[in-house]
Amino acid sequence: MLNNKFASTLSIMKTYKYILFALAAVTFASCFEDESTDATNPIAEITIDESNLQKVYNINKNDSLIITPVVTQKNRELPLAYAWELDQEIVSVEKDFRYKGDILGTFNGRLIVSNEDGKAFYTFTLNVNSPYEYGIMVLSEDADSRPHISFMQEPLEEGAEKKFYDENCLEQNNEGQFFASNPSDIIQTTGTLIVACQGKDGDNEDGAAIYFLNEKTFVMENIVQSKEYPTFKPTRLLTPQGSYEGSAYPVLSADGKMYSLPTYNAVLQPSHKLTSTYAQAGFAIGGDRYNDIVVWDKEVNDFVCLYNGYGPYYCASKYLLENKDSLLTDEYYIKNFSKLKEFCTLTPIRRTSEQEKNSRLQFLAIVKGALATQKVIMGSFFWEAVTGSYGKYNVLDNGGFQKAAAKSYSVINESTPCIANATYETLLFADGNKVMKWYYLNNDYLDKAVEILKVGSDDAIITSFDISDDHMKTYVAFYEPNQEGKNGSVWVIDTNSGEVLEEYNNVCYQPVKVMYKKK
């Protein structure tokens, strides 16, 4: 009886030994599965060398990936078969994996290498990322007035080189799609980039158009054309970032007329609210609780605002004055606006998220009066309720118009690139290739603005500014009119000192607008 028990125990121990040996063999063979049936030949064990492979691969959309595995066999050499899977679907049976990232997303990948004796496996993750998540974006036009979008993605890895894509991002992501000439504006809204192009006069095939692009892929999702409105030439898109789906927003035309562009059906039509003639400067700003659109009415020389789509309302003594004819008898208008002769520029005063918490946006305007250039700093909402009085309001003029220059500063006009910020309380504006800085809260005359930087050659022309969220950096776009090809550049400067922090030369054509695209 004892011998039987000993024999039984010995048999169990042998079984465990074989099991452990088999598990070790499978592990050694890089997940090798033995499917052989010939006991007279040793198993041709497959090993996939993991030292030159990665567990996670990251590529950008439209980029290509090549994975070259190193595979060996132990004991004998047999023909090998390869299969590459993504999300359990075989996409290649070649030894080398060649893949172009056409679709954004994260994919579970697996390499299967097999011979007649069994299989070996290697698993990995493939991320096809947007190359346009966030970074510097430039809308430009070439010598034939064709639109181009250049983009520089912020590197995913610290210390990696920053560079602009060589290809036109519009054409690269929209093969065979024709885009109208003479680009004029680009904005980023929730999930969408909107691009305005004026087209060519008298060319039915190249008429004005507005394009809606997916913000992560730059693939065109919608197009608005305006053949029924031959005088429509879009110059400024007044849609706030983070716009509310289903709302309609103004589009300013080159003739000063305003059109309405609904975001839900993209049917363009003349605006039923803004029916006057407007200056080629204005802004749209959106927040969690409101969105404001402010422009300058050239027919009556007054600010006009839309609050969350309501209005237009004029800056007058009467709260929510909609009828501009009433301005002729309004005391506030007569005192501050009626004597103004020429509108120069209008720009929002950029604020950080912390600065915006407790107040609405302010803006800065420069307008010429009969004797001197004037400035005004106002909130985009014109009134506040009088404490303790129901239905009474005071105009929020923050001091009203103030003398800003004893003589005209001819550089400042509706097309002058400029940008103001609340951190340093300065206005940066362009004078040819010079970046000028003016402290807008001081009583210094406008012609006391100081030069903080010259970009490019003496012939260079600055066309656009943007500023970082924290106001520390300003993006300056300019071009060299005497150069051919990609004659546009972007410099990143210190907003306060003008020190050049980064230079990206000859990365685009003549810039129309530079902006830092956000996620």
Secondary structure, DSSP 8 states (H G I E B T S, - for coil): -HHHHHHHHHHHHHHHHHHHHHHHHHHHTTS-EE----TTS---EEEE--TT--SEEEEETT-EEEE---EEEESS----EEEEEETTEEEE-SSSEEEE--S-EEEEEEEEEEETTEEEEEEEEEEEE-TTSSEEEEEEE-TT--EEEEEEE--SSTT------SS-HHHHTSTT----SSEEEEEEETTEEEEEE---TT-GGG--EEEEEETTT--EEEEEE-TT-TT--EEEE---TT--TT-EEEEEETTS-EEEEETTT---EE-SS--S-EEEEEEEEE-SS-EEEEEEETTTTEEEEEETTEEEEESSSSTTB--GGGGGG-HHHHHHTTT--EEEEEEEEE--TTTTTTS--EEEEEEE-SSSEEEEEEESS-EEE-TT-TT-EEE--TT--EEEESS--TT-STT--EEEETTTTEEEEEETTEEEEEETTS---GGG-EEEEE-SSTT-EEEEEEE-TTSSEEEEEEE-TT--SS-EEEEEEETTT--EEEEEEEEESEEEEEEEE--
